[in-house]
Amino acid sequence: MRTDDKRLRVIIAEDNAILRDGLTSLLVERGHEVVATVGEATGLSEMVAGHLPDVALIDVRMPPSFTDEGLLAALALRRSHPSVGVLVFSQWIETRYATELLAAGAGGVGYLLKDRVADVSDFVDALQRVATGGTALDPEVVSQLMGAARQQNSLARVTPREREVLESMAQGLSNAAIAKALTVTERAVEKHIGNIFTKLELPPSDMHHRRVLAVLRLKG
């Protein structure tokens, strides 16, 4: 990673051609060098090995499935080239791999949201910071990652039997059907469900269906 504020060598992985070209022009106009651009995440590590950039600017949802290819490529890049900064730049927050990415090293990593970057100078400063071993995280990304972590901690408190009940709920089974499937009483099922709601911090509400919210926590 760089330790100065001179010209950056950047690789851009972005499937939107207009945005890719726009980012390239923006960086070049500010004295940086875009050494390569790519419209898909496949082969990003090999490209980095060939060009040895200071930082890679990577979208999250890229071909072929437009789900999490970019984040997976970013994780692979952190493993193969830990000295290269990685700045995820997307309109989506994917908590599943983002947490792993941010935990993979002490610095040189960032995650910014496209629709929340209002100042070009701030964006370029963030890229510079990541390239020099620092971090750049959008507050909304931090908030969602913390929320995901709390949900995982809540699920960790659920006992194996309660998880069986929760998985049965996810299948759409009634309390009676769950009791029959698990060979327990309906009262026991009701107690388990009450414990699940408590551990997942789902208080009674007229606005939300707690049973559905509990299943969403399991699927999340």
N, C-alpha and C positions, 0 to 999 in steps of 0.2 A: 504493500500500500504506500502511496505517496506521503511525504512529510512536508510538502511545500504547497504553495498556491499557484504554481505555474500551470502550463497547459495540460489538460487531462487527455488521456487516451481512453476513448469510450467505445463500447460495443452496445448496440441497441437491438433488443429482441422484442418486436412489436408487430402484430399481424395486420394492423390497420395501416395501409400504405401512406395515406395522407398524414396521419399522426406521426408515423415513422420519419417521413421526409421533413415534417415540421420540426420535430425534435432535433433532427440532424442539422437543419438550417439554424435553429436557435443556438445550438452549441457551437457550431462553426463560427457564427457571427460574434460569439463571445470569446473567440480565440482558442477553443478546444478542438481536438481532433477526433472525429468519429471514424475509427479504423475499420469498422464493419457493421452492417445491419443485416437482420434476418427476420423473415416473416413467420418463422415457426421455431419451437424450442429445441427440436431434434438437432443434435450435433453441436449444441452451444458450447459444451466443455471443450470439444475439439477446436472450435473456432477460437476460443479464448487461448488455448495452447498455442495456436498459430500466430495470434496477434499480440498476446501479452498486454492487455489493456490495464488501466488503473481501476476501472470500474465497469460493471455491466448493468445496463438499465433494462429491466425485464418486466413484461406484462404478465398477468396471471393466467388468463384464459386465452389459450392459443390452439392452433390446429394440432391434431385432427378433431378432438372432441370438445374443445373450447370449455374445459372445466378447470383443471389445475396443472396443466402441462408446464406453465411458466414457473410455478412454485417448485415443482419437482425438479426442473432444470436448475433452478437457483440452489436447491439443496445439493444436487450433484456437483454444481460448480463450487460450492463452499467446501465440499469434501476434496475435490480434485485440485482446486486452486485457492487455498485459504487466504492467500495474500491479495486476491482480487476483491475489491469492494463490490457489493451486490445491493442495488437499489430496486426494489419491486415498485412498479408504478402502474397502478390499475384503478379501475372504478369499482372493483370487487374486493371484499375482505373475506379471505378463505382462512378460517381459524385453524383448520385441521393441520396444515403444514406450515402455516405462518409461525406458530409457536415453536415448532421444531427448528425452523430457519433462524429465528431470533435467538434461540438457545444454543445454536451451533458454534457460536464464537463470541468473544468479548466485544468486538466492534467491527466496523467495516460493513455494516448492514443497515438497510432502511426499508420503510414501507410507507409510500405516500399514495393518496387517493387523487385521481385525475381531476375529479370535479370539485376538489377542495383546495387546489393550488391556485391562488389568486394573483400571485406575484412571481414573475419569471426569475427575478433576482433571488428570491427565497428558494426557488426550485434549484437553481444552479448552485447556490450556497450549500444546499442539502446534498447535492451530488458531490461537491467538493469535500464536504465533511465525511461522507461515506468513503470516498476514495482515500482519505487520509486516516482511516481507522476509527472514525467516529460513528455515530448513529443518527438516523433521521426518521422519526416515527410520527405519523399523524395521530393526534389525540383520539380520534374516533377509532383508529385501529387498536390503540392501547386499550380503550374502553371495551371493545368487543372481545379482545383476547382475554382480558381479565374476567369478563362475563363468562366466556367459555370455560376458563379455568375453574371458576366457582361452580359451574354446572358439573364439571367432571369431579370436583371434590364432593359435591352433593351425592352424585351417583356412587362414589366410592364408599359412602356411608350405608348404602343399601345392602342388606344381607343377601346371601345366595337365595334364600327362600323368597324374600321380597322381590328379588330380581326375576324369579320364576313367575311370580304373580304379575309383575310389570310386563314381562314378555307375553304373558297370556292376554293381558289387557290390550297389548299392541295387536294381537290377532283378532280383537273385537269380541272376545268372550265375555259373557255376563259373569256376575259373581257366582251364580249357581254352577255355571259351566266350568269356571276356574276351580271351584271347590271339588267338582267331580274329577277333573283332570289331575289335580294334585292330591286327591284323596284326603281332603281336609274338610272341615265344616265351613259353611258360609260365614259364620261368625268369625272364624279364624281369618278368612279371606278379607273380610271387612276391616279387621284389626291390621292386617298387613298393608292394606291400601291406605289406611289412616297413617300408618308409620311412613309409608312412601311419600305421602303428601307433606308430612312434617319434615322429613329429611331433604326433600327437594324444594322446601320453602315455598309451598303452594297453598296459601291460606284460602279459606272459603271466599268465593267471589260470585256476584251475580253477572259479571261481565265475561268470565272465562269458564270453560269447562275443564276442571282440574284433571279429569281422567285423560283428556286429549293432550293437555300440556305435559303431563307426566310421560306419556308415550313419546311426545316430541323430544323430551330430554333424552330418552333412551335412544332414539334414532339419531339425535344430533351428535 
